[in-house]
Amino acid sequence: MPFDPNSAKKAGKKSKRGPAKKEGPSIKEKMELLYEKVLDDLLINQDKLTKTERVKVFVTLSNYIFPKTKSVRDKFTLEQLKEKREDHFNQDPDPTK
């Protein structure tokens, strides 16, 4: 039996597949909804927060919004650190201490 559109229709009718299963919202989707509700509530009621609570919310949220940067050391700074270490090791101990 060659495979053509007619034979495909017949094969599809004989198939015993059931209806597609619909899954409920995942945990990630539920968490996103919860975050949205909390943020909306914070925006609406921000006047009711104390100044310290506002700062805490701001700092916490900024950790998620802005990328974290790594400290960068240039050659000049690295040379200064190297010189300090070398000077520290080359010094004679102070006999009075």
N, C-alpha and C positions, 0 to 999 in steps of 0.2 A: 504494500500500500504506500504510494508516494505521499510525501508531506506537502500539502497545499492548503490554501485557506479553508476549503470545505472540510478536509480531514482534521484540521486544527479545531474547528468549531465542534465537531463530533467528539474529539478527545476532551475538549474543555467541558462539554456537557456531562461526560462520564466521570469527570474528576470529583473526588469526594472531599474537596477542601471546604472548610466552613467559612463563615463570615469573618472578616478581619477583626482581631481583638483590639479594642480600644483601651489603652492604658490611661490611668488617671494621671494627674500632674506629678512629676517627679519631685524628689526632695529639694533639688536645686530650684525648681520653679516655685515651690511653696516658700522657700527661704527668700527668693527674690520678691515675692508678693509681700511677705512679712516686712522686709527691709523697706519696701516702698511705702507701706502703711506707717511704719515708724518714722521715716524721714518726712512724710507728709505731715504727720502729727507734730514733729519737731518744728517744721517750718511754720505751721499755723500757731503753735503755742510758744514760740521762741521768746516772746515778751515775758512769759511767766517764769522763765529760767533765771537763776541768779547769774552774776557775771562769771563766777568760777565754773558753773555748769556749762555756760556757753563756751568758755575757753576749752574745757575738757572735750566737749563735742567737736569743736573746731579742730583741735589737735588730733583727735582720734580719726575724724573723717579725712583730714589732710594726709594721714599716713596711707590711706587707700587711694587718694586721688593723685598725689604728686609722686613721681618716681624717686626712689631713694638713690642718693649719689654716694659714690665711694670717695674716700679722701684721695687726693692726687698729690704726689710728691714730685717736685721738679728736681733737676740735677743739682741746683744750687742748695736746696734744703738737704738733700742726701749727702752732699759734700760736707756741709756744716755738721751734720750728725756724725759723720765719719771722723772729722777732725776732733770733735769733742770726745769721742770714745778714745781716740789715740792719745790725746792730751791727758785724759784721765788715767790711762794705764802707764804713761811715761813719768808721771809725777812720783817723786819720792815721798814716802809717808812722812807726815809731820811728827817729829819725835815728842813734841810737847803735848800731843793729844793722846 
